[in-house]
């Protein structure tokens, strides 16, 4: 299951522990739309990882975007127990799957 994060407090709570992948996306972003369903499939196949989404256009999570150095969409940020361990800029399904597998085995 993919969870949409609404504010910074929720973001910090969700990314503060465990294994987490965050998809920073925009509704107008073609690659974001193209990989959305695949991201949901990865979430269903990896129940030990939290999959989150952050809509960059809301502005409510600007601090989280800055802390994760988000400069383009989509950007996927990988957390393990509160620390950023990896990132992916762009919508490569193969690389995203590899990075999720790496996080899952960490």
Phi and psi restraints in degrees (value plus and minus 20) as a CYANA .aco file:
   2 UNK   PHI    -122.9   -82.9
   2 UNK   PSI     110.9   150.9
   3 UNK   PHI    -131.3   -91.3
   3 UNK   PSI     109.2   149.2
   4 UNK   PHI    -101.4   -61.4
   4 UNK   PSI     108.3   148.3
   5 UNK   PHI    -115.2   -75.2
   5 UNK   PSI     112.6   152.6
   6 UNK   PHI    -116.2   -76.2
   6 UNK   PSI     -52.2   -12.2
   7 UNK   PHI    -170.0  -130.0
   7 UNK   PSI     153.0   193.0
   8 UNK   PHI     -84.3   -44.3
   8 UNK   PSI     -59.0   -19.0
   9 UNK   PHI     -80.5   -40.5
   9 UNK   PSI     -65.1   -25.1
  10 UNK   PHI     -84.8   -44.8
  10 UNK   PSI     -61.5   -21.5
  11 UNK   PHI     -79.1   -39.1
  11 UNK   PSI     -69.1   -29.1
  12 UNK   PHI     -83.1   -43.1
  12 UNK   PSI     -59.9   -19.9
  13 UNK   PHI     -85.5   -45.5
  13 UNK   PSI     -62.7   -22.7
  14 UNK   PHI     -91.5   -51.5
  14 UNK   PSI     -55.6   -15.6
  15 UNK   PHI    -112.3   -72.3
  15 UNK   PSI     -24.2    15.8
  16 UNK   PHI     -93.9   -53.9
  16 UNK   PSI     -39.0     1.0
  17 UNK   PHI    -170.4  -130.4
  17 UNK   PSI     136.5   176.5
  18 UNK   PHI      58.3    98.3
  18 UNK   PSI    -191.0  -151.0
  19 UNK   PHI    -118.2   -78.2
  19 UNK   PSI     108.3   148.3
  20 UNK   PHI    -161.0  -121.0
  20 UNK   PSI     120.1   160.1
  21 UNK   PHI    -140.6  -100.6
  21 UNK   PSI     111.0   151.0
  22 UNK   PHI    -136.7   -96.7
  22 UNK   PSI     108.2   148.2
  23 UNK   PHI    -121.5   -81.5
  23 UNK   PSI      88.7   128.7
  24 UNK   PHI    -108.7   -68.7
  24 UNK   PSI      97.1   137.1
  25 UNK   PHI    -157.6  -117.6
  25 UNK   PSI     149.7   189.7
  26 UNK   PHI    -156.6  -116.6
  26 UNK   PSI     124.1   164.1
  27 UNK   PHI     -84.3   -44.3
  27 UNK   PSI     -48.7    -8.7
  28 UNK   PHI    -104.2   -64.2
  28 UNK   PSI     -25.2    14.8
  29 UNK   PHI    -106.0   -66.0
  29 UNK   PSI      93.2   133.2
  30 UNK   PHI     -77.4   -37.4
  30 UNK   PSI     -69.3   -29.3
  31 UNK   PHI     -82.2   -42.2
  31 UNK   PSI     -52.9   -12.9
  32 UNK   PHI     -83.4   -43.4
  32 UNK   PSI     -64.6   -24.6
  33 UNK   PHI     -85.9   -45.9
  33 UNK   PSI     -59.6   -19.6
  34 UNK   PHI     -84.9   -44.9
  34 UNK   PSI     -52.5   -12.5
  35 UNK   PHI    -119.1   -79.1
  35 UNK   PSI     -23.6    16.4
  36 UNK   PHI     -75.2   -35.2
  36 UNK   PSI     -69.1   -29.1
  37 UNK   PHI     -87.5   -47.5
  37 UNK   PSI     -56.4   -16.4
  38 UNK   PHI     -85.7   -45.7
  38 UNK   PSI     -59.5   -19.5
  39 UNK   PHI     -80.0   -40.0
  39 UNK   PSI     -62.4   -22.4
  40 UNK   PHI     -84.5   -44.5
  40 UNK   PSI     -57.7   -17.7
  41 UNK   PHI     -83.4   -43.4
  41 UNK   PSI     -63.2   -23.2
  42 UNK   PHI     -81.9   -41.9
  42 UNK   PSI     -58.7   -18.7
  43 UNK   PHI     -81.9   -41.9
  43 UNK   PSI     -62.4   -22.4
  44 UNK   PHI     -86.9   -46.9
  44 UNK   PSI     -52.4   -12.4
  45 UNK   PHI    -105.2   -65.2
  45 UNK   PSI     -31.2     8.8
  46 UNK   PHI    -149.2  -109.2
  46 UNK   PSI      51.2    91.2
  47 UNK   PHI     -86.2   -46.2
  47 UNK   PSI     -35.0     5.0
  48 UNK   PHI    -102.2   -62.2
  48 UNK   PSI     -21.0    19.0
  49 UNK   PHI    -139.8   -99.8
  49 UNK   PSI     118.7   158.7
  50 UNK   PHI    -105.5   -65.5
  50 UNK   PSI     111.1   151.1
  51 UNK   PHI    -131.4   -91.4
  51 UNK   PSI      99.5   139.5
  52 UNK   PHI    -138.1   -98.1
  52 UNK   PSI     138.3   178.3
  53 UNK   PHI    -148.7  -108.7
  53 UNK   PSI     120.9   160.9
  54 UNK   PHI    -149.4  -109.4
  54 UNK   PSI      98.6   138.6
  55 UNK   PHI    -101.3   -61.3
  55 UNK   PSI      92.5   132.5
  56 UNK   PHI     -89.0   -49.0
  56 UNK   PSI     -37.5     2.5
  57 UNK   PHI    -100.6   -60.6
  57 UNK   PSI     -33.1     6.9
  58 UNK   PHI     -93.3   -53.3
  58 UNK   PSI     -49.3    -9.3
  59 UNK   PHI      60.7   100.7
  59 UNK   PSI     -31.5     8.5
  60 UNK   PHI     -90.8   -50.8
  60 UNK   PSI     -40.4    -0.4
  61 UNK   PHI    -138.1   -98.1
  61 UNK   PSI      13.3    53.3
  62 UNK   PHI     -79.3   -39.3
  62 UNK   PSI     -58.6   -18.6
  63 UNK   PHI     -83.9   -43.9
  63 UNK   PSI     -61.3   -21.3
  64 UNK   PHI     -85.6   -45.6
  64 UNK   PSI     -58.9   -18.9
  65 UNK   PHI     -83.3   -43.3
  65 UNK   PSI     -62.0   -22.0
  66 UNK   PHI     -87.1   -47.1
  66 UNK   PSI     -63.2   -23.2
  67 UNK   PHI     -83.2   -43.2
  67 UNK   PSI     -52.6   -12.6
  68 UNK   PHI    -112.4   -72.4
  68 UNK   PSI     -15.7    24.3
  69 UNK   PHI      34.8    74.8
  69 UNK   PSI      26.3    66.3
  70 UNK   PHI     -99.3   -59.3
  70 UNK   PSI     100.1   140.1
  71 UNK   PHI    -142.6  -102.6
  71 UNK   PSI     -34.5     5.5
  72 UNK   PHI    -168.0  -128.0
  72 UNK   PSI     147.6   187.6
  73 UNK   PHI    -141.7  -101.7
  73 UNK   PSI     123.7   163.7
  74 UNK   PHI     -97.3   -57.3
  74 UNK   PSI     132.2   172.2
  75 UNK   PHI    -144.1  -104.1
  75 UNK   PSI     108.1   148.1
  76 UNK   PHI    -127.3   -87.3
  76 UNK   PSI     107.6   147.6
  77 UNK   PHI    -137.6   -97.6
  77 UNK   PSI     112.3   152.3
  78 UNK   PHI    -128.4   -88.4
  78 UNK   PSI     108.6   148.6
  79 UNK   PHI    -139.0   -99.0
  79 UNK   PSI     124.7   164.7
  80 UNK   PHI    -154.4  -114.4
  80 UNK   PSI      92.3   132.3
  81 UNK   PHI      32.8    72.8
  81 UNK   PSI      26.4    66.4
  82 UNK   PHI      68.6   108.6
  82 UNK   PSI     -29.8    10.2
  83 UNK   PHI    -125.8   -85.8
  83 UNK   PSI     117.2   157.2
  84 UNK   PHI     -91.1   -51.1
  84 UNK   PSI     105.3   145.3
  85 UNK   PHI    -131.5   -91.5
  85 UNK   PSI     -38.9     1.1
  86 UNK   PHI    -186.9  -146.9
  86 UNK   PSI     150.4   190.4
  87 UNK   PHI    -176.7  -136.7
  87 UNK   PSI     138.5   178.5
  88 UNK   PHI    -161.3  -121.3
  88 UNK   PSI     104.1   144.1
  89 UNK   PHI    -124.1   -84.1
  89 UNK   PSI     102.3   142.3
  90 UNK   PHI      93.5   133.5
  90 UNK   PSI     157.7   197.7
  91 UNK   PHI    -136.2   -96.2
  91 UNK   PSI      27.0    67.0
  92 UNK   PHI    -102.8   -62.8
  92 UNK   PSI      93.2   133.2
  93 UNK   PHI     -82.0   -42.0
  93 UNK   PSI     -63.0   -23.0
  94 UNK   PHI     -82.8   -42.8
  94 UNK   PSI     -66.6   -26.6
  95 UNK   PHI     -87.8   -47.8
  95 UNK   PSI     -60.1   -20.1
  96 UNK   PHI     -79.4   -39.4
  96 UNK   PSI     -65.9   -25.9
  97 UNK   PHI     -82.1   -42.1
  97 UNK   PSI     -60.4   -20.4
  98 UNK   PHI     -83.3   -43.3
  98 UNK   PSI     -63.7   -23.7
  99 UNK   PHI     -89.0   -49.0
  99 UNK   PSI     -56.4   -16.4
 100 UNK   PHI     -84.1   -44.1
 100 UNK   PSI     -62.6   -22.6
 101 UNK   PHI     -82.8   -42.8
 101 UNK   PSI     -59.8   -19.8
 102 UNK   PHI     -84.0   -44.0
 102 UNK   PSI     -65.4   -25.4
 103 UNK   PHI     -82.8   -42.8
 103 UNK   PSI     -61.6   -21.6
 104 UNK   PHI     -81.5   -41.5
 104 UNK   PSI     -54.0   -14.0
 105 UNK   PHI    -110.1   -70.1
 105 UNK   PSI     -24.1    15.9
